[in-house]
Amino acid sequence: MTLEEAQTLASNAQAACQALGREIAVGVVDASGQSLLLLRNPSVGPHNLEAARRKAFTALSTKQSTLMLGRQARSQPDTAALQYLPELLLLGGGVPVRRAEAVVGAVGVAGGGGPENDDRCAQSAAQAFAATTATP
């Protein structure tokens, strides 16, 4: 994933949350889990920047949305211990980003008014990325 693609992802996530009347913090990581971009609207609490980064890292690492991962972890005793792994954050708002079938990074959103809103904004950005990078 390029820096330009990360910027587009972040802009799309911000636009999706603005449509819900919310400002956010957003983080984008590459395929190796390294941060490419971290942005926070000044009206959003500073802790949300780290939450966004960790949500993106978690989605990349597990190759699934953090909303679903968190719900799964809370409902199944065998996966409940995931919450204790360093860096993983089992809160909604992290979504893997795919080019074709390959996970090329992830986007994390925090401060959007709850896990469902954060997830909705991240999903919107990831879907827009997939649509614009799909091979014909």
C-alpha positions, 0 to 999 in steps of 0.5 A, spaced: 500 500 500 502 506 498 502 513 502 497 516 497 492 510 498 493 510 505 491 518 505 485 516 500 483 510 505 483 515 511 479 521 507 474 516 505 473 514 513 473 521 515 467 522 510 463 516 512 463 518 519 462 526 517 456 523 514 454 520 521 455 527 524 462 525 527 469 527 527 474 521 528 481 519 529 484 514 523 490 510 523 492 506 517 497 500 517 501 497 511 501 489 510 507 488 515 503 492 521 507 498 520 503 505 521 503 509 514 498 514 517 495 517 523 490 523 523 486 525 529 481 531 528 482 536 534 475 535 537 477 528 538 480 525 544 487 524 544 487 517 546 483 515 540 489 516 535 492 510 539 486 506 539 485 507 531 492 505 530 491 498 534 484 497 531 488 497 524 494 493 527 489 488 530 485 487 523 491 486 519 494 481 524 487 477 524 485 478 517 478 480 520 474 486 522 475 488 530 468 488 531 467 481 529 473 479 533 471 482 539 464 479 539 467 472 537 472 473 543 467 475 548 462 469 546 467 463 546 471 462 552 477 459 548 478 466 544 477 470 550 484 471 552 485 474 545 484 481 549 490 480 553 495 480 547 499 486 547 497 491 541 491 487 540 484 491 541 478 488 540 473 494 539 470 495 533 473 500 528 478 496 525 478 493 518 483 489 513 484 492 507 484 487 501 487 488 494 484 482 490 484 477 495 490 479 499 490 483 505 495 489 503 494 493 510 488 495 514 484 501 517 482 503 524 477 508 526 476 511 533 472 516 536 466 515 531 460 515 537 461 507 538 464 501 535 458 500 530 459 507 527 467 506 527 466 499 524 461 502 519 466 508 517 472 503 516 468 498 512 466 504 507 473 506 506 476 499 505 470 497 500 472 504 496 479 501 496 477 494 494 473 497 488 478 502 486 484 497 486 480 491 483 483 488 477 478 488 471 
